[in-house]
Amino acid sequence: MKNKGQITGLATELGMTMGLTAAGLIFLGLWVGRQVDNLLGTTPYATLMLLAAGIVIGQIAIIRLAIRSRNYLNDHEDPAYAFSDLGGGWKTAAKALALLALPVVMRLIGLWLDRILKTGIVLSLVLVIVGLVIAVVGILESVESLRSRSDEEQAS
């Protein structure tokens, strides 16, 4: 039988990780949505869409974490530290958060350039669109990488 102290510690860590991941993605979606709405004057549509996207992505992230944790615990009879190999998950989450924040950063750069060059909001819009495209492509590549890694782990 597994050590009850280890199981309790792992469950607590898993719960905290899941909660913080979901909350962070939801709040990031809300914040980015408000920024996009303020920039484009589309209140509340971008906020609602990005909030919903944050909720969905957060749920997918915690479900994947739960499945990986369950698989890890089932495969290892005596885990010393079940989440020691999940560093890649943190890196992936940090990359996703950075990609989601990219349009906002691009907007700030665009606003700064618009003020200097007196171009209205042209550069802001162009840079936000570029940031969105880069973010979507980057997130899709990350998802595909996770899928292929998961498929390789399942095959072995």
C-alpha positions in Angstrom: 0.0 0.0 0.0 1.2 3.5 -0.8 2.2 5.9 1.9 -0.9 7.9 2.9 1.3 11.0 3.6 2.7 10.9 0.0 -0.8 10.5 -1.4 -2.2 13.4 0.6 0.8 15.6 -0.4 0.4 14.7 -4.1 -3.4 15.2 -4.0 -2.9 18.7 -2.4 -0.2 19.6 -5.0 -2.5 18.4 -7.8 -5.4 20.3 -6.5 -3.4 23.5 -6.1 -1.9 23.2 -9.5 -5.3 22.5 -11.1 -6.9 25.5 -9.3 -4.2 28.0 -10.1 -4.0 26.8 -13.7 -7.7 27.2 -14.3 -8.0 30.5 -12.5 -4.9 31.9 -14.2 -6.2 31.0 -17.7 -9.7 32.4 -17.0 -8.4 35.7 -15.6 -5.9 36.0 -18.5 -8.8 35.5 -21.0 -10.8 38.1 -19.2 -8.0 40.6 -19.1 -6.9 40.1 -22.7 -10.6 40.3 -23.8 -11.1 43.6 -22.0 -7.9 45.0 -23.6 -9.0 44.0 -27.1 -12.5 45.4 -26.5 -11.0 48.7 -25.3 -8.7 48.8 -28.4 -11.3 47.9 -31.0 -14.5 49.2 -29.3 -16.2 45.9 -29.5 -17.4 45.7 -25.8 -18.3 43.0 -24.6 -17.8 40.6 -27.5 -14.0 40.0 -27.3 -14.2 39.8 -23.5 -16.9 37.1 -23.6 -15.1 35.1 -26.3 -11.7 35.2 -24.7 -13.3 34.5 -21.2 -15.0 31.4 -22.7 -11.7 30.4 -24.4 -9.9 30.8 -21.0 -12.5 28.6 -19.3 -12.3 25.9 -22.0 -8.5 25.9 -22.1 -8.4 25.8 -18.3 -10.7 22.8 -18.2 -8.7 21.0 -20.9 -5.5 21.7 -19.0 -6.7 20.4 -15.7 -8.2 17.3 -17.3 -4.9 16.5 -19.0 -3.1 17.1 -15.8 -5.5 14.7 -13.9 -5.1 12.0 -16.6 -1.3 12.3 -16.6 -1.2 12.1 -12.8 -3.5 9.1 -12.7 -1.4 7.3 -15.4 1.8 8.1 -13.5 0.4 6.9 -10.2 -0.9 3.7 -11.8 2.4 2.9 -13.5 4.6 3.5 -10.4 4.0 1.5 -7.3 6.1 3.7 -5.0 6.3 7.3 -6.4 8.9 9.4 -4.7 7.5 12.6 -6.2 4.8 12.1 -8.9 5.1 15.5 -10.4 8.8 15.8 -10.7 8.6 15.0 -14.4 5.8 17.6 -15.1 8.3 20.4 -15.6 7.5 20.2 -19.3 3.9 20.9 -18.4 4.9 24.1 -16.6 7.0 25.2 -19.5 4.1 24.5 -21.9 1.7 26.4 -19.6 4.1 29.4 -19.4 4.5 29.3 -23.2 0.7 29.3 -23.7 0.3 32.2 -21.2 3.0 34.2 -23.0 1.4 33.5 -26.4 -2.0 34.7 -25.0 -0.4 37.9 -23.7 1.4 38.6 -26.9 -1.4 40.5 -28.6 -1.6 42.8 -25.6 2.1 43.5 -25.6 2.0 44.1 -29.3 -0.9 46.6 -28.7 1.2 48.5 -26.2 4.1 48.7 -28.7 1.6 49.8 -31.4 0.2 52.5 -29.2 3.6 53.8 -28.5 4.5 53.8 -32.2 1.2 55.4 -33.1 1.9 58.3 -30.7 5.4 58.8 -32.0 4.5 58.5 -35.7 1.0 60.1 -35.3 -0.6 57.3 -37.3 -3.9 57.1 -35.3 -4.5 53.4 -34.5 -3.1 51.9 -37.6 0.0 50.4 -36.2 -1.8 49.2 -33.0 -4.3 47.3 -35.1 -1.7 45.8 -37.4 0.5 44.7 -34.4 -2.5 43.2 -32.5 -3.4 41.2 -35.6 0.2 40.0 -36.0 0.3 39.1 -32.3 -3.0 37.2 -32.6 -1.7 35.2 -35.6 1.5 34.4 -33.9 -0.3 33.4 -30.7 -2.8 31.1 -32.5 0.0 29.4 -34.5 2.2 29.0 -31.4 -0.7 27.5 -29.4 -1.6 25.1 -32.2 2.0 24.0 -32.5 2.1 23.4 -28.7 -1.1 21.4 -28.8 0.2 19.3 -31.6 3.5 18.7 -29.8 1.6 17.6 -26.7 -0.5 15.2 -28.7 2.5 13.6 -30.4 4.4 13.3 -27.1 1.3 11.8 -25.5 0.9 9.3 -28.4 4.6 8.3 -28.1 4.1 7.7 -24.3 1.0 5.6 -24.9 2.8 3.5 -27.6 5.7 2.7 -25.3 
